[in-house]
Each structure stands twice: as structure tokens, then as C-alpha cells.
Amino acid sequence: MNPPTPIEPWKLALIGLAAGVLGGGLGVGGGIVLVPLLVLIGVGRHRAHATSLAAISLIAIAGAISFGASGEISLGLGITVGIGGIVGSALGATVMHRVSPRMLTVAFGGILMVAALRLIGGADPLPGTAGLSALGETSIALLIGLVAGFFAGLGGVGGGVVIVPASVLLLGLTQHEAQGTSLLAIIFTSLAGTVVNYRNQRVRPMDGLVAGAGGVFGSLLGSRLALAVEGRTLSLVFGFLVLFVALRTLYRALRPQTDQSEVLSEP
């Protein structure tokens, strides 16, 4: 497989900026914006996922710093989730390299649909989360990271669509704490998946850096806005946005094959 050709830097920077606002504001890496926009400008599905994951590393770092400065990060849990995410992301990126573009699109849409319905329906902590032992909390955090990391590597997202609601439901974090902790963990998952994607010649590091640089500015802005908004409001906004992207993605993947060549081709 030949290394992918460059994408126009200004397009990458603008896409990264949009993704950064979402990522910093909602505690995700921004992949739910990066992947569809990269596909929209003609990037192949596999390469879009891989480029997104590379850019997410920088976006997550910027967002985590902003949330951390406001005391909205659980450092220990973020690192623990991230460690689980390293394993899951490497596995997910390996699977992503082997599946067809159409199957990859369906998987991406399915990931987003589940996350959207959970967020719209509410993500209050489950009974008993406040009384977790240290071992139980660590085990749950590792499992969250493993699952989130797998979907991150497969879907080209940071994993926040899994980490944020799971951290609220299973670990009892507040919405803002979950978002900040998610961004910290995403640093681990995105880097691990990017290493695999680079070995598989699915991504040019410079593309990820340019998109990520645009994303840094957006992430700092988005995280500032998020800290000024009530957590449930953020959850609802996030949920409906993800639902829209999920429905659009699944529609374009499942409609007749002759209508979707522009979405699923691999240039």
C-alpha cells in the first residue's frame, strides 16, 4: 500500500477548528465532526478515520489542560481509563485496517447512535457508584477504557462518546468531570491507534498535525464555553448532534450501492 497523498492544509485546519470546538466543549476528541467532514472533501473512509484519530491527540491535550486548570479532571481515573484505552485502541485500529469501507461506515454510525440515545435519555449515576471500592473503581475504569479504545481505533473517534456517559453512569463523575477526564484518557487512546494506523500506512502524520493544530484553538474555545454551561444542557446538545450525524451516516451507508460511491471509495 502506497502512503496517502497530502490533503490541502487549509481544509485540514478548518476541519480541525470545527472539531476542536466540539471536542473541547463536550469532552470528546472531535471525531464525530472530523470523520464526516474529511469524507465530505473526498478523503477515503479508512484514511478519514486514521487522520481523525491523529488530529484528536492534539485536540485532547488542549482540552484536558483547560479542564484541568479548572479542577474538572479526575487524574487517576483518566490515566486508568487511558491505559485500558491503549489496548483497545490498538486492537480497534487493527480491525479498522481489515474491514471494508462500507462496514466501517455502518460501524461508525452504530457507535454514534448508541451514544446519542444514552445521552438524550439522561446519564445519571447508577445506584451504588458512590460506594465503589478502589479495586472496583479501577477495574471499571480499565474496562471503560478498553471498550472506548476499541471503538476509538475502529471509528476514528477519541472514545469520548463512550467514556463520558460511562464515567457518569458507572463511576459517578459529574458531567464536567467526565468530560475533562475523558479528554485526558483520549490522549492515550488516540496516540495508540495512530501508531497502528501509521504502521498500516493509513495516515500521514503531517495531516494529523495540521488538523490537530486547528483543533487546538477550537478546543480551548470550546472548553471555556462548556465550563460556563450546565452539564445536562451540554449532554442534551451533544446527544442530539450525535444523533443527527449517526442517522446521516447510516443512511448514506445503507442506501443502494450505486448512490454511495462518493462516500465509500478509497482514493
C-alpha positions in Angstrom: 0.0 0.0 0.0 1.4 3.4 -1.0 1.5 6.2 1.6 -1.6 8.5 1.3 -1.2 11.8 -0.7 -1.4 15.1 1.1 -4.7 17.0 1.7 -4.8 20.8 1.3 -3.6 22.2 4.6 -6.2 25.0 4.8 -9.0 22.4 4.6 -7.4 20.3 7.4 -7.0 23.4 9.6 -10.6 24.5 9.2 -12.0 21.0 9.8 -9.7 20.7 12.9 -11.0 24.0 14.2 -14.6 22.9 13.9 -13.8 19.6 15.6 -11.8 21.3 18.3 -14.8 23.4 19.4 -16.9 20.3 19.7 -14.2 18.3 21.3 -13.2 20.8 23.9 -16.8 21.7 24.6 -18.2 18.2 25.0 -15.3 16.2 26.3 -14.7 14.2 23.1 -11.9 14.2 20.6 -14.0 15.7 17.9 -14.0 12.6 15.6 -17.8 12.9 15.1 -17.0 16.1 13.2 -13.6 15.2 11.8 -14.6 12.0 10.1 -17.7 13.2 8.2 -16.0 16.4 7.1 -12.9 14.6 5.9 -15.1 12.2 3.9 -17.1 15.2 2.6 -14.0 16.7 1.0 -13.2 13.3 -0.7 -11.0 11.5 1.7 -11.4 7.8 1.7 -13.2 6.2 4.7 -10.2 4.4 6.2 -7.9 7.4 5.7 -10.5 9.7 7.2 -10.7 7.6 10.4 -7.0 7.4 10.7 -6.4 11.2 10.1 -9.1 12.0 12.6 -7.5 9.9 15.3 -4.1 11.5 14.7 -5.6 15.0 15.0 -7.5 14.1 18.1 -4.3 13.7 20.1 -3.6 17.4 20.0 -7.2 18.4 20.4 -7.5 16.2 23.6 -4.3 17.7 25.1 -5.6 21.2 24.7 -9.0 20.4 26.1 -7.6 18.4 29.0 -5.3 21.3 30.0 -8.2 23.7 30.0 -10.5 21.4 32.1 -7.6 20.5 34.4 -6.9 24.2 35.1 -10.5 24.5 36.3 -10.2 21.4 38.5 -12.6 19.3 36.4 -10.4 16.3 35.9 -10.0 13.1 37.9 -6.3 12.5 37.2 -6.1 8.9 38.5 -9.3 7.7 36.7 -8.2 9.5 33.5 -4.9 7.7 33.4 -6.5 4.4 34.3 -9.1 4.7 31.5 -6.3 5.7 29.2 -4.3 2.6 30.0 -7.3 0.4 29.1 -7.8 2.6 26.0 -4.3 1.9 24.7 -5.0 -1.8 24.4 -8.5 -1.3 23.0 -7.4 1.4 20.5 -4.6 -0.7 19.1 -7.0 -3.6 18.6 -9.7 -1.4 17.1 -7.2 0.3 14.6 -6.1 -3.2 13.6 -9.7 -4.3 12.9 -10.3 -1.0 11.1 -7.5 -1.7 8.7 -9.1 -5.0 7.7 -12.8 -4.2 7.2 -14.4 -2.8 4.1 -15.3 0.9 3.9 -19.0 0.1 3.9 -18.8 -2.0 7.0 -16.6 0.7 8.6 -19.3 3.3 7.9 -22.0 1.2 9.4 -19.9 0.5 12.5 -19.2 4.3 12.9 -22.9 5.1 12.6 -23.9 2.4 15.1 -21.3 3.7 17.7 -22.8 7.2 17.4 -26.4 6.0 17.6 -25.9 4.2 20.9 -24.1 7.1 22.4 -26.7 9.6 21.3 -29.6 7.7 22.7 -27.9 7.3 26.0 -27.1 11.0 26.3 -30.5 12.2 25.3 -32.1 9.8 27.7 -30.1 11.1 30.6 -26.9 9.8 32.2 -27.4 9.9 36.0 -25.1 7.9 38.1 -26.3 4.3 38.8 -27.1 3.4 42.4 -24.0 2.2 44.3 -21.5 4.1 42.3 -20.6 6.3 45.3 -19.6 3.2 47.3 -17.2 1.6 44.9 -14.0 0.2 46.4 -10.7 1.3 45.0 -10.3 -2.1 43.2 -13.8 -1.9 41.8 -13.4 1.6 40.5 -10.0 0.7 38.9 -11.5 -2.4 37.2 -14.5 -0.4 35.8 -12.2 2.4 34.6 -10.0 -0.1 32.8 -13.0 -1.8 31.2 -14.4 1.6 30.1 -11.0 2.4 28.5 -10.8 -1.0 26.8 -14.3 -0.6 25.2 -13.9 3.1 24.4 -10.4 2.5 23.0 -11.7 -0.3 20.7 -14.4 2.0 19.2 -11.9 4.8 19.1 -9.5 2.8 16.9 -12.3 1.4 14.8 -14.3 4.6 14.4 -11.6 7.2 14.2 -13.1 9.0 17.3 -11.3 9.7 20.6 -13.6 7.4 22.5 -15.4 10.2 24.4 -18.8 9.0 23.1 -18.3 6.0 25.4 -16.1 7.5 28.2 -18.3 10.5 29.0 -21.6 8.7 29.7 -19.9 5.6 31.2 -17.9 7.8 33.6 -21.1 9.4 34.8 -23.1 6.2 35.0 -20.6 3.8 36.4 -18.0 6.0 38.2 -20.4 8.7 39.5 -18.5 11.7 38.0 -20.3 14.9 37.2 -20.8 15.9 33.6 -17.9 18.4 33.6 -15.6 16.0 35.5 -16.5 13.2 33.0 -15.7 15.5 30.1 -12.3 16.6 31.5 -11.4 13.0 32.5 -12.4 11.8 29.1 -10.1 14.2 27.3 -7.2 13.0 29.4 -7.9 9.4 28.6 -8.4 10.2 24.9 -4.7 11.3 24.7 -3.7 7.7 25.3 -6.3 6.1 23.0 -5.7 8.4 20.1 -1.9 8.0 20.2 -2.1 4.2 20.5 -4.4 3.9 17.5 -2.4 6.4 15.4 0.8 4.3 15.9 -1.1 1.3 14.4 -2.6 3.4 11.6 0.9 4.8 10.7 2.3 1.3 10.5 -0.5 0.3 8.2 0.1 3.4 6.0 -3.3 4.8 6.6 -2.3 8.2 7.7 0.3 11.0 7.0 1.4 12.4 10.4 1.6 15.9 8.9 -2.1 15.8 8.0 -3.0 14.9 11.6 -0.7 17.7 12.9 -2.3 20.4 10.7 -5.8 19.3 11.6 -4.8 19.0 15.2 -3.3 22.5 15.3 -6.5 23.9 14.1 -8.3 21.8 16.6 -6.2 23.2 19.5 -7.6 26.7 19.0 -11.1 25.3 18.8 -10.7 23.1 21.8 -9.5 25.9 24.0 -12.5 28.0 23.0 -15.0 25.1 23.3 -13.8 24.0 26.8 -14.1 27.6 28.1 -17.7 27.7 26.8 -18.5 24.3 28.2 -17.4 25.3 31.7 -19.9 28.1 31.7 -22.9 25.9 30.7 -24.9 23.5 32.9 -23.9 19.8 32.5 -27.3 18.4 31.5 -27.7 21.1 28.8 -24.3 20.0 27.3 -25.4 16.4 27.4 -28.6 17.1 25.5 -26.9 19.3 22.9 -24.2 16.6 22.5 -26.8 13.8 22.2 -28.9 15.5 19.5 -25.9 16.4 17.5 -24.5 12.9 17.6 -27.9 11.5 16.7 -28.1 13.7 13.6 -24.6 12.5 12.5 -25.5 8.9 13.2 -28.7 8.9 11.2 -26.9 10.7 8.3 -24.0 8.2 8.4 -26.2 5.1 8.5 -28.5 6.4 5.7 -25.5 7.1 3.4 -24.0 3.7 4.2 -27.2 1.6 3.8 -28.7 3.2 0.7 -28.3 1.5 -2.7 -24.6 0.8 -3.5 -24.8 2.9 -6.7 -25.6 6.0 -4.7 -22.8 5.9 -2.2 -19.6 5.6 -4.3 -18.5 9.1 -3.3 -18.8 8.2 0.4 -17.2 4.7 0.5 -14.5 4.9 -2.2 -10.8 4.8 -1.2 -8.9 7.4 -3.2 
